[in-house]
Amino acid sequence: MAFTPSKDHKRREREQKKLDKRMARDAAKAEKKAEDEAAAVIAEAEAAEKARWDALTPDEQEFETLLKEEEAEKAEKEAE
């Protein structure tokens, strides 16, 4: 005699499949939200840096540029 799954068993399988899909969608939404929040934080930091840079006089901007170059050279020497 062959065994056939009950209708209740089939219903549970369908419901589990739906639940799995829903959980995957929710996880994807949560991941996307986290990525969007991280991008917003980065954009805010970049905007603040740009506003600070725009507030500097040309002489101060030149000094900042030279300072960054010197720091890059120093970091390069330390890496070697």
RALIN-V909576 format. One record per backbone hydrogen bond with DSSP energy under -1.0 kcal/mol. CO is the residue of the C=O (numbers start at 1). NH is the residue of the N-H. If there is no record, write none. Layout:
BEGIN
CO;NH, CO;NH
END
This chain:
BEGIN
6;10, 7;11, 8;12, 9;13, 10;14, 11;15, 12;16, 13;17, 14;18, 15;19, 16;20, 17;21, 18;22, 19;23, 20;24, 21;25, 22;26, 23;27, 24;28, 25;29, 26;30, 27;31, 28;32, 29;33, 30;34, 31;35, 32;36, 33;37, 34;38, 35;39, 36;40, 37;41, 38;42, 39;43, 40;44, 41;45, 42;46, 43;47, 44;48, 45;49, 46;50, 47;51, 48;52, 49;53, 50;54, 51;55, 53;56, 57;61, 58;62, 59;63, 60;64, 61;65, 62;66, 63;67, 64;68, 65;69, 66;70, 67;71, 68;72, 69;73, 70;74, 71;75, 72;76, 73;77, 74;78, 75;79, 76;80
END
